[in-house]
């Protein structure tokens, strides 16, 4: 089947594919924005004297996960 064979019969599938792609891109942008906000909050807590270990305990993650948040 070539790229145009039966395309009309699959218009709905292609429309849905493009909707899903657009939604995924929107979520990826939001995830990047939220990761930046999280990083800023963690940096602020560190400036206020909390250690990475303190922050990790409060978040329920490892200290290494906090380090990764700061690196991104």
Backbone as JSON Lines, residues from 0, in Angstrom:
{"i":0,"aa":"X","n":[0.85,-1.18,0.0],"ca":[0.0,0.0,0.0],"c":[0.89,1.24,0.0]}
{"i":1,"aa":"X","n":[0.65,2.17,-0.89],"ca":[1.4,3.42,-0.92],"c":[0.77,4.4,0.06]}
{"i":2,"aa":"X","n":[1.42,5.52,0.27],"ca":[0.96,6.47,1.27],"c":[-0.43,7.03,0.99]}
{"i":3,"aa":"X","n":[-0.88,7.05,-0.26],"ca":[-2.19,7.62,-0.58],"c":[-3.27,6.57,-0.79]}
{"i":4,"aa":"X","n":[-2.89,5.29,-0.94],"ca":[-3.89,4.24,-1.15],"c":[-4.81,4.15,0.06]}
{"i":5,"aa":"X","n":[-6.08,4.33,-0.16],"ca":[-7.06,4.18,0.91],"c":[-7.0,5.25,1.97]}
{"i":6,"aa":"X","n":[-6.33,6.36,1.71],"ca":[-6.2,7.41,2.72],"c":[-7.56,7.93,3.14]}
{"i":7,"aa":"X","n":[-8.49,8.04,2.19],"ca":[-9.82,8.54,2.52],"c":[-10.52,7.65,3.53]}
{"i":8,"aa":"X","n":[-10.31,6.36,3.41],"ca":[-10.92,5.41,4.34],"c":[-10.32,5.52,5.74]}
{"i":9,"aa":"X","n":[-9.17,6.14,5.83],"ca":[-8.48,6.24,7.11],"c":[-8.37,7.68,7.61]}
{"i":10,"aa":"X","n":[-9.16,8.57,7.04],"ca":[-9.1,9.98,7.44],"c":[-9.27,10.15,8.94]}
{"i":11,"aa":"X","n":[-10.21,9.43,9.52],"ca":[-10.47,9.54,10.96],"c":[-9.25,9.11,11.77]}
{"i":12,"aa":"X","n":[-8.6,8.05,11.35],"ca":[-7.41,7.58,12.06],"c":[-6.29,8.61,11.98]}
{"i":13,"aa":"X","n":[-6.09,9.21,10.8],"ca":[-5.06,10.23,10.66],"c":[-5.41,11.49,11.45]}
{"i":14,"aa":"X","n":[-6.68,11.86,11.47],"ca":[-7.11,13.02,12.25],"c":[-6.83,12.77,13.73]}
{"i":15,"aa":"X","n":[-7.19,11.57,14.19],"ca":[-6.96,11.23,15.59],"c":[-5.46,11.18,15.91]}
{"i":16,"aa":"X","n":[-4.68,10.64,15.0],"ca":[-3.22,10.6,15.17],"c":[-2.66,12.0,15.36]}
{"i":17,"aa":"X","n":[-3.11,12.95,14.54],"ca":[-2.63,14.33,14.66],"c":[-3.11,14.98,15.95]}
{"i":18,"aa":"X","n":[-4.31,14.67,16.4],"ca":[-4.8,15.2,17.68],"c":[-3.95,14.68,18.83]}
{"i":19,"aa":"X","n":[-3.67,13.39,18.81],"ca":[-2.86,12.78,19.86],"c":[-1.46,13.38,19.86]}
{"i":20,"aa":"X","n":[-0.89,13.57,18.69],"ca":[0.45,14.17,18.58],"c":[0.45,15.58,19.16]}
{"i":21,"aa":"X","n":[-0.55,16.38,18.81],"ca":[-0.64,17.75,19.32],"c":[-0.77,17.76,20.84]}
{"i":22,"aa":"X","n":[-1.58,16.85,21.36],"ca":[-1.76,16.76,22.81],"c":[-0.46,16.35,23.49]}
{"i":23,"aa":"X","n":[0.27,15.41,22.9],"ca":[1.55,14.97,23.46],"c":[2.55,16.12,23.48]}
{"i":24,"aa":"X","n":[2.59,16.92,22.42],"ca":[3.49,18.07,22.39],"c":[3.13,19.08,23.46]}
{"i":25,"aa":"X","n":[1.83,19.3,23.65],"ca":[1.37,20.23,24.68],"c":[1.81,19.75,26.06]}
{"i":26,"aa":"X","n":[1.66,18.45,26.31],"ca":[2.05,17.89,27.6],"c":[3.56,17.95,27.79]}
{"i":27,"aa":"X","n":[4.32,17.75,26.75],"ca":[5.78,17.81,26.84],"c":[6.22,19.23,27.21]}
{"i":28,"aa":"X","n":[5.58,20.24,26.6],"ca":[5.91,21.63,26.94],"c":[5.58,21.91,28.4]}
{"i":29,"aa":"X","n":[4.43,21.45,28.84],"ca":[4.02,21.66,30.23],"c":[4.97,20.94,31.18]}
{"i":30,"aa":"X","n":[5.38,19.74,30.85],"ca":[6.31,18.99,31.69],"c":[7.64,19.74,31.83]}
{"i":31,"aa":"X","n":[8.14,20.32,30.73],"ca":[9.38,21.11,30.8],"c":[9.2,22.33,31.71]}
{"i":32,"aa":"X","n":[8.06,22.99,31.58],"ca":[7.79,24.17,32.4],"c":[7.72,23.78,33.88]}
{"i":33,"aa":"X","n":[7.02,22.7,34.19],"ca":[6.89,22.27,35.58],"c":[8.23,21.8,36.15]}
{"i":34,"aa":"X","n":[9.05,21.16,35.33],"ca":[10.38,20.74,35.79],"c":[11.22,21.96,36.16]}
{"i":35,"aa":"X","n":[11.09,23.03,35.38],"ca":[11.8,24.27,35.7],"c":[11.32,24.88,37.0]}
{"i":36,"aa":"X","n":[10.01,24.88,37.21],"ca":[9.46,25.4,38.46],"c":[9.93,24.57,39.64]}
{"i":37,"aa":"X","n":[9.92,23.25,39.48],"ca":[10.37,22.36,40.55],"c":[11.83,22.63,40.88]}
{"i":38,"aa":"X","n":[12.66,22.78,39.84],"ca":[14.08,23.07,40.04],"c":[14.26,24.38,40.81]}
{"i":39,"aa":"X","n":[13.5,25.41,40.45],"ca":[13.6,26.7,41.13],"c":[13.21,26.58,42.6]}
{"i":40,"aa":"X","n":[12.17,25.8,42.89],"ca":[11.74,25.6,44.28],"c":[12.82,24.87,45.06]}
{"i":41,"aa":"X","n":[13.39,23.82,44.48],"ca":[14.44,23.06,45.15],"c":[15.64,23.96,45.41]}
{"i":42,"aa":"X","n":[16.03,24.76,44.43],"ca":[17.16,25.68,44.63],"c":[16.87,26.66,45.77]}
{"i":43,"aa":"X","n":[15.63,27.14,45.83],"ca":[15.25,28.05,46.91],"c":[15.35,27.39,48.27]}
{"i":44,"aa":"X","n":[14.9,26.15,48.36],"ca":[14.99,25.43,49.63],"c":[16.44,25.21,50.04]}
{"i":45,"aa":"X","n":[17.29,24.93,49.07],"ca":[18.72,24.76,49.37],"c":[19.31,26.08,49.87]}
{"i":46,"aa":"X","n":[18.93,27.19,49.23],"ca":[19.42,28.5,49.69],"c":[18.97,28.79,51.12]}
{"i":47,"aa":"X","n":[17.81,28.25,51.49],"ca":[17.29,28.46,52.84],"c":[17.9,27.5,53.86]}
{"i":48,"aa":"X","n":[18.79,26.63,53.41],"ca":[19.52,25.78,54.34],"c":[19.14,24.31,54.35]}
{"i":49,"aa":"X","n":[18.17,23.92,53.54],"ca":[17.81,22.51,53.48],"c":[18.84,21.76,52.63]}
{"i":50,"aa":"X","n":[19.15,20.55,53.04],"ca":[20.07,19.73,52.25],"c":[19.29,18.98,51.18]}
{"i":51,"aa":"X","n":[20.03,18.46,50.21],"ca":[19.39,17.63,49.19],"c":[18.73,16.42,49.83]}
{"i":52,"aa":"X","n":[19.36,15.88,50.87],"ca":[18.78,14.73,51.57],"c":[17.47,15.11,52.25]}
{"i":53,"aa":"X","n":[17.42,16.31,52.87],"ca":[16.17,16.78,53.5],"c":[15.05,16.86,52.47]}
{"i":54,"aa":"X","n":[15.37,17.45,51.34],"ca":[14.37,17.64,50.28],"c":[13.93,16.29,49.74]}
{"i":55,"aa":"X","n":[14.88,15.39,49.54],"ca":[14.56,14.05,49.04],"c":[13.61,13.32,49.98]}
{"i":56,"aa":"X","n":[13.88,13.41,51.28],"ca":[13.0,12.74,52.26],"c":[11.59,13.29,52.17]}
{"i":57,"aa":"X","n":[11.46,14.61,52.09],"ca":[10.14,15.23,52.02],"c":[9.4,14.85,50.74]}
{"i":58,"aa":"X","n":[10.14,14.67,49.66],"ca":[9.54,14.34,48.37],"c":[9.33,12.84,48.19]}
{"i":59,"aa":"X","n":[9.98,12.04,49.03],"ca":[9.87,10.59,48.88],"c":[10.68,10.06,47.71]}
{"i":60,"aa":"X","n":[11.81,10.73,47.44],"ca":[12.7,10.3,46.36],"c":[14.11,10.18,46.92]}
{"i":61,"aa":"X","n":[15.03,9.72,46.11],"ca":[16.42,9.63,46.54],"c":[17.12,10.98,46.4]}
{"i":62,"aa":"X","n":[18.23,11.1,47.1],"ca":[19.04,12.32,46.97],"c":[19.55,12.46,45.54]}
{"i":63,"aa":"X","n":[19.83,11.33,44.91],"ca":[20.29,11.36,43.52],"c":[19.2,11.92,42.6]}
{"i":64,"aa":"X","n":[17.94,11.63,42.91],"ca":[16.84,12.18,42.11],"c":[16.8,13.7,42.25]}
{"i":65,"aa":"X","n":[17.05,14.19,43.46],"ca":[17.09,15.64,43.67],"c":[18.26,16.24,42.89]}
{"i":66,"aa":"X","n":[19.41,15.57,42.89],"ca":[20.55,16.05,42.11],"c":[20.2,16.15,40.64]}
{"i":67,"aa":"X","n":[19.48,15.15,40.12],"ca":[19.07,15.18,38.71],"c":[18.14,16.35,38.44]}
{"i":68,"aa":"X","n":[17.22,16.62,39.37],"ca":[16.3,17.75,39.2],"c":[17.08,19.05,39.07]}
{"i":69,"aa":"X","n":[18.14,19.17,39.84],"ca":[18.94,20.39,39.82],"c":[19.78,20.5,38.55]}
{"i":70,"aa":"X","n":[20.14,19.37,37.98],"ca":[21.02,19.36,36.81],"c":[20.26,19.68,35.52]}
{"i":71,"aa":"X","n":[18.98,19.45,35.5],"ca":[18.21,19.64,34.26],"c":[17.81,21.07,34.04]}
